[in-house]
Amino acid sequence: MRHQLSFEPGLPQHLSVSVLLPLNWAFLRMRSLGVVLGFLSVAWMAGCSGGKSNNPLPTLGSLNPTSVTAGNAAFTLSVAGTGFVSTSTVQWNGTARVTTFVSSTQLQAAITAADVATAGTVNVTVSSPTPGGGVSSAVRFTIDNPSATLASLNPNTTFAGSPAFTLSVTGTGFVSTSTVQWNGTARVTTFVSSTQLQAAITAADVTIAGTVNVTVSNPTPGGGVSSAVMFTIDNPSPTLVSLNPNSAFAGGAAFTLNLTGTNFVSTSTVLWNGSSRPTTFVSSTQLQAAIPASDIALVGAALVKVSNPAPGGGTSGASNFTIAPPPPTISQLIPSSAIAGSGAFTLNVSGSNFVNSSTVQWSGVPRTTTFVSSTQLQAAINAADVAAIGVSQVTVSNPAASGGNSTSSTFFTGSFGGPSYAVVLLNQDSADLVYDPIHQMIYLSVQNSAATNPNTISVLGLPSASIVSATPAGSQPNVLAISDDSNFLYAGIDGSASVQRFTLPGLAKDISYPLGANPFFGNYFALDIQVAPATPHTTAVTLANVGFSPSAQGGITIFDDAIPRPTTVAGFSGTGNLFDSLQWGSDATVLYAANNEDTAFDFYTLTVNSSGVSKNQDFMNTFSGFGSRIHFDRGTKFVYSDDGHAVDPSNGHPVGNFATSGVMVPDSTLNSAFFAASLTLNNITIQSFDLTHFTTINSITFSIGNGNPVRLIRWGQNGLAFITNGGQVGLIGGNFIH
């Protein structure tokens, strides 16, 4: 073999052959040694590795199936991809499942029933071990909720107004997250099984009759809302037990009829002779119906029923409402007074609903009666009937079928008088007086300086026109107030700086409450007390100090029984307010007061609430008389003063002025105002005025001896009563008044 030499660039090329041959052989020997060493290295590495290569990184392409329904049985999941090896495992949310190697592109995994018990999504991956290997990216497997079906409800009906209950729902495809829906709104649901649910139905769900669509909703994934099954809320069948009132007089006014029974619903209607009337639902046992005057225009009877509409419902049995003949009424007696011992006379009775068989009764005893017309009777009154002073009760009696008995009208027999009035004067020193219309009494507060009955509440009985009893009241009883239901009498007891309440008519002592004290001027006394309208346990008291001017230092406090409300209105001390005389307005939220101690002569309006009282307006220079008291008339809604002024309390504007002054009392039922004053020495003059036009109607004057009138009140249909500072009590009655 012929060798040719070649030179690497840069080598010297002048070497001789004898030098180059040894170098060439050495080079060849070194190359042979490198080949041998390389072979040995490869052989050693192969021996160390056992002859195996790295596992590939698996990739996951698809799943079969890709989803099942929650609650499905165990199944085999086929997994397709690449790089699978015999030791690859399928992982279910990161946890290996029993895996069968099919090929490098397919595996099978055993998925248990527990793996698909609950709806949701699962990340499926394939893991191959080292060397190499790793975990594939995930493919999502979906576990769907089943679609629910609803087969039946238990119960499937109830009555409107029923209490809450549990509704059992039967069907298929129910899961633990299923909800029962009531007209599309979920109700609290209890999972019992895949075929049964229970739902809490509230009382509010069944208050009104109708039908309800009940469905079952399964949430996503999968799920959905079942078809509806109808639940019926029936109206119950009503029963009618009683009516209040159950009768009325023919020709009467419209009224509210109260019905008591069972199974009333908000859509119940009251039927009057088969026709519906406006009905108010109060409760399942009470309704109210508006009955117009036209329903009771004629004598007869009406059938009253209650009707509940469908579904369910029905009509109750009937109750009878009686429309009776109206009773007779007395509008006026002429004369309405007499002088004791004056002899027999003919009494003319004017009114309505009189019949041929009507009789006039004198204190319950019939008198010979002449029928004049349906509006007038005449009765023969015996001399014995007017032999003694006092008040007699006159009534008209019709047969029951013609209305029965009228209410009574008062006839007054006095010890002296004139053509249209009679008078009785009693020697009884008194500080105040009030009239009890229920028990036909006048109560007097008698102080300790009185010659008779000191420190008592004395009772003037109208039938005998005399003092019939005296009840110890405490030291120095003064101002009085009576509740409008005649249940309570309140008295300011000045000696103990308190208010004492008495029950009527027996005057038994009830509660007592102290009025406190001014830190500089001492104990308070009640300058005025007024009982709230239709609220017999509530009083307004204005507080004063004895011997100081002005005296109305303590302001106004509202009491409920003996408990003062916390919010009060301060009196003169610190504010300048002088609340000397009080009057309630139309209800227990409005109070009026007047200053009668200084020349500001204020008129105040105040608001009362559950916390107490607060001042609204102060109208100065409204009145003009020192010591004048104010009076509120519920008919006109005006405030009148003893000094002759009349004011509209809504704006403080004057509405008129009577051309007189004195102690007064208004009465819109007679359209009259009465004033009493001593215009001449030892005499008293009583004047009557038209309440609308402020013009004089009439006047009478009679002797009372010493003293001036200090209080004036109305009693009965035709009476006035007064007290004087000279120790007298006077009763006046007759056509001068009515």
Buried (B, 14 or more C-beta within 10 A) or exposed (E): EEEEEEEEEEEEEEEEEEEEEEEEEEEEEEEEEEEEEEEEEEEEEEEEEEEEEEBBBBBBEEBEEEBBBBBBEEBEBBBBBBBBBEEBBBBBBEEEBEBEBEEBBBBBBBBEEEBBBEBBEBEBBBBBEEEEBBBBEBBEBBBBBBBBBBEEBEEEBBBBBBEEBEBBBBBBBBBEBBBBBBBEEEBEBBBEEBEBBBBBBEEEBBEEBBEBEBBBBBEEBBBBBBEBBEBBBBBBBBBBEEBEEEEBBBBBEEBEBBBBBBBBBBBBBBBBBEEEBEBBBEEBEBBBBBBEEEBBEEBEEBEBBBBBEEBBBBBBEBBEBBBBBBBBBBEBBEBBBBBBEBEEBEBBBBBBBBBEEBBBBBBEEEBEBEBEEBBBBBBBBBEEBBBBBBBBBBBBBBEEEBBBBBEBBBBBBBBBBBEBBBBBBBEBBBBBBBBBEEBBBBBBBBBEEBEBBBBBBBBBBBBEBBBEBBBEBBBBBBBBBBBBEBBBBBBBBBBBBBBBBBEBBEBEBBBBBBBEBBEEBBBBBBBBBBBBBEBBBBBBBBBBBEEBEBBBBBBBBBBEEBEBBEBBBBBBBEEBBBBBBBBBBEEBBBBBBBBBBBEBBBBBBBBBEEEBBBBEBBBEEBBBBEEBBBBBBBEBEBBBBBBBBBBBBEEBEBBBBBEBBBBBBBBBEBBBBBBBBBEEEEEBBBBBBBBEEBEBBBBBEBEBEEBBBBBBBBBBBBBBBBBBBBBBBBBBBBBBBB
